[in-house]
Amino acid sequence: MKIKMVLSLLIVCLAAAGLLSWVYTVTTPIIEEGIKAKLDEQLREVFPSACKFDPLVIKGDTLLKDTLWVAVDSTENKVGIVFKVFPMGYGGPIETLVGLASDTSIVAIRPATPSEGLKETPGLGVRITESGFIEQFKGKKKKDIQLKKDGGTIDAITAATISSRAVTDGVREGIERYAKWLATIGVIE
């Protein structure tokens, strides 16, 4: 009797494992394609004039979480870069994409939304995703990317200074870190 139960349980476990493996094999490419399409949509949001984004892998880079892409236009010209930074906000890291043109001015920024993992305070810190805050960065250079109370040109969100400062500092530090790649990849001489 015990052998029958063990054998039955073994067959059920093997069948379940086989079915789970098959589902994983079928769904993984679909999920990966969805993630790639979402990333492409986000990259186009911060660099709309680019037609494609080529990833640039930096060997020996100490911050493995940051990612860098070369923005390429329809005539195959490299027109800038897009990078990702993770400044620490009130609720945790704030994943932010930044488009940087060849003249080192900001094309656009895009903080992650709550559905993408943003953990800032609802109704306050989460307002960093609103256009009124984001639009302030367009066309700015590194020297201007500070909150007004710190001598810059960016208005902080009322009652969300930590989140506002995190994004502002993250964008500025990202420019300091990645602007050198514009010359390295041949976007600027």
C-alpha positions, 0 to 999 in steps of 0.5 A: 500500500505504501509503495503504491502511494509513493509511486502515485505521488512520484508520478503526480510530482513528475507530471507537475514538474513537466507541466511547469517546465513546459509553461515556463518554456512557452511563456518566458519568450513572451514575457521577455518580449513584453519587457523589451517592448516596454523598455523601448517605449520608455526609451522613446519617451526620453529621446523621441527623435531616436529610432533605435537604442543600442545598449552600451556595455561598460566593462569594469563599471562599479555600478552594475545597476546603471544602464546606458544606451546610444540613441540613433536617429533614422539616418543612423547618426548617433544623436545622444545617450540614454542612461538609467540612475537609481537615486535614493528617495524617501521610499527607496530607489527611484529608477529614472531614465535620462535622455542626454543630447550631444550638447549635454543638455537634457532631452527628457527624464522619466522616473518610474511610476508606482506600477513600475516599483516607485515607492514614494509617498502616494499624493506627495513624493509620487508627484515626481512623475507628473509633467509639471515636475518632469518638464523642468528638466528639458533643455537644462545643462548639468549646472542648472540641475539643482533645486532652487533652494540649493541654487539651481532652477528646479522647483521642488514639489511641496512636501516632497523635497526628499523625492524632488532632491533625489531625482534632481541629484540623481540626474545631475550625478548621472550626467557627471558620470555618463556625459564622457560617453558622448565623446567616446562613442563619437556623438561629439568630438 
